Amino acid sequence: MTRHTLVEMGRRDMLRLGGTALAVAGAPLPVLAQGTPPLKIGMVGAGREGGALGTLWAKAGHQVMFSSRHPEELKTLVDGIGATAHAGTVEQAVAFGDVVVIVVPYTAMQQIGKDYAAALAGKVLVMDVSNPIARRDGDDLVKWVDAQGGAGLATAKSLPGAKIVRAFNAIGYSKLTADAHRPGDPVGVPIAGDDAKAIAVASSLAKEIGFEPVLVGGLAMGRYLVPGTPLGGEHTPADIKQIVATLH
Ligand SMILES: NC(=O)c1ccc[n+]([C@@H]2O[C@H](COP(=O)([O-])OP(=O)(O)OC[C@H]3O[C@@H](n4cnc5c(N)ncnc54)[C@H](OP(=O)(O)O)[C@@H]3O)[C@@H](O)[C@H]2O)c1
């Protein structure tokens, strides 16, 4: 399946999702600049990276619920974005989203799975932006992740049944806004996943905020998207394809 086909599938999925999630009887559906209807996106983690990514999607026209265990602390963020941004608890964001984006310290992943795996299994896409980092999360956590086959398969173990795609894992929060829609060569976003529809929706979401998604393989390849691994850091789409060729 070509990436073009996947993106087209994503558009159809987004049209269908927008229709079911947001249509009001008789009212025309709103559409984004790219011609797709907005999705409802639940952000689990609205810190530096989750706040920046969710802001890009909300400004693109999606309905985004940012979440925190202290949602009152998100007021400045959502007020600054406008009507497409909302604040809630983690539980509310998981319930809200057609798509849920998890952007938390990796140590929280297993607990999120215990609390929300059943709900997350019903989403068209769970985007995993989180990384296991020894200096922050500890050596034991990183050893456990490695024992599962790396960050992609470890996330799948923590969130059984979820249609997971890893994406945006190595693009720093401070660069996201400047990199989005940058002139010239776009910044490539390596993505790894096993579910074709989830990959298609993730690809559309990356393109809508001005990045070029590059499917690098199944979820097992998600281990190479962590900072410090071959696909960590920023690369052009062509560079990503070259690096991937060295990994097979
Ligand atoms: N920073 C970057 O440039 C960057 C780039 C790519 C990927 N990442 C990855 O993204 C993840 C987040 O990094 P960050 O820099 O954004 O961290 P951060 O600024 O410290 O934000 C962490 C977020 O996770 C939430 N959180 C923590 N524990 C939680 C739990 N048990 N349940 C629900 N939410 C929880 C926090 O919510 P509360 O308000 O409830 O505390 C907060 O919104 C990490 O895995 C990191 O490796 C970061």
PDBQT file of the ligand as one rigid body, heavy atoms in Angstrom, charges set to zero:
ROOT
HETATM    1  N1  LIG A 301       9.771  17.811  25.423  1.00  0.00    +0.000 N 
HETATM    2  C1  LIG A 301       9.999  17.468  24.151  1.00  0.00    +0.000 C 
HETATM    3  O1  LIG A 301      10.559  18.242  23.365  1.00  0.00    +0.000 OA
HETATM    4  C2  LIG A 301       9.541  16.107  23.666  1.00  0.00    +0.000 A 
HETATM    5  C3  LIG A 301       9.655  15.799  22.287  1.00  0.00    +0.000 A 
HETATM    6  C4  LIG A 301       9.165  14.570  21.830  1.00  0.00    +0.000 A 
HETATM    7  C5  LIG A 301       8.642  13.644  22.736  1.00  0.00    +0.000 A 
HETATM    8  N2  LIG A 301       8.599  13.966  24.069  1.00  0.00    +0.000 N 
HETATM    9  C6  LIG A 301       8.049  12.963  24.998  1.00  0.00    +0.000 C 
HETATM   10  O2  LIG A 301       6.773  13.444  25.405  1.00  0.00    +0.000 OA
HETATM   11  C7  LIG A 301       6.539  13.038  26.756  1.00  0.00    +0.000 C 
HETATM   12  C8  LIG A 301       6.189  14.290  27.572  1.00  0.00    +0.000 C 
HETATM   13  O3  LIG A 301       7.309  15.152  27.574  1.00  0.00    +0.000 OA
HETATM   14  P1  LIG A 301       7.144  16.697  27.990  1.00  0.00    +0.000 P 
HETATM   15  O4  LIG A 301       8.466  17.304  27.796  1.00  0.00    +0.000 OA
HETATM   16  O5  LIG A 301       5.961  17.286  27.339  1.00  0.00    +0.000 OA
HETATM   17  O6  LIG A 301       6.838  16.547  29.556  1.00  0.00    +0.000 OA
HETATM   18  P2  LIG A 301       6.165  17.599  30.568  1.00  0.00    +0.000 P 
HETATM   19  O7  LIG A 301       6.287  18.978  30.033  1.00  0.00    +0.000 OA
HETATM   20  O8  LIG A 301       6.741  17.290  31.901  1.00  0.00    +0.000 OA
HETATM   21  O9  LIG A 301       4.604  17.196  30.553  1.00  0.00    +0.000 OA
HETATM   22  C9  LIG A 301       4.211  15.936  31.021  1.00  0.00    +0.000 C 
HETATM   23  C10 LIG A 301       2.720  15.819  30.903  1.00  0.00    +0.000 C 
HETATM   24  O10 LIG A 301       2.363  14.473  31.259  1.00  0.00    +0.000 OA
HETATM   25  C11 LIG A 301       1.266  14.524  32.156  1.00  0.00    +0.000 C 
HETATM   26  N3  LIG A 301       1.302  13.369  33.046  1.00  0.00    +0.000 N 
HETATM   27  C12 LIG A 301       2.324  12.962  33.838  1.00  0.00    +0.000 A 
HETATM   28  N4  LIG A 301       1.973  11.844  34.491  1.00  0.00    +0.000 NA
HETATM   29  C13 LIG A 301       0.695  11.555  34.127  1.00  0.00    +0.000 A 
HETATM   30  C14 LIG A 301      -0.213  10.523  34.464  1.00  0.00    +0.000 A 
HETATM   31  N5  LIG A 301       0.100   9.551  35.343  1.00  0.00    +0.000 N 
HETATM   32  N6  LIG A 301      -1.433  10.522  33.881  1.00  0.00    +0.000 NA
HETATM   33  C15 LIG A 301      -1.771  11.493  32.999  1.00  0.00    +0.000 A 
HETATM   34  N7  LIG A 301      -0.946  12.502  32.634  1.00  0.00    +0.000 NA
HETATM   35  C16 LIG A 301       0.281  12.530  33.199  1.00  0.00    +0.000 A 
HETATM   36  C17 LIG A 301       1.434  15.817  32.907  1.00  0.00    +0.000 C 
HETATM   37  O11 LIG A 301       0.155  16.209  33.363  1.00  0.00    +0.000 OA
HETATM   38  P3  LIG A 301      -0.142  16.888  34.817  1.00  0.00    +0.000 P 
HETATM   39  O12 LIG A 301      -0.532  18.286  34.494  1.00  0.00    +0.000 OA
HETATM   40  O13 LIG A 301      -1.268  16.070  35.331  1.00  0.00    +0.000 OA
HETATM   41  O14 LIG A 301       1.131  16.798  35.618  1.00  0.00    +0.000 OA
HETATM   42  C18 LIG A 301       1.943  16.747  31.810  1.00  0.00    +0.000 C 
HETATM   43  O15 LIG A 301       0.864  17.289  31.069  1.00  0.00    +0.000 OA
HETATM   44  C19 LIG A 301       7.790  12.332  27.240  1.00  0.00    +0.000 C 
HETATM   45  O16 LIG A 301       7.642  10.935  27.118  1.00  0.00    +0.000 OA
HETATM   46  C20 LIG A 301       8.857  12.834  26.275  1.00  0.00    +0.000 C 
HETATM   47  O17 LIG A 301       9.933  11.926  26.135  1.00  0.00    +0.000 OA
HETATM   48  C21 LIG A 301       9.016  15.181  24.538  1.00  0.00    +0.000 A 
ENDROOT
TORSDOF 0
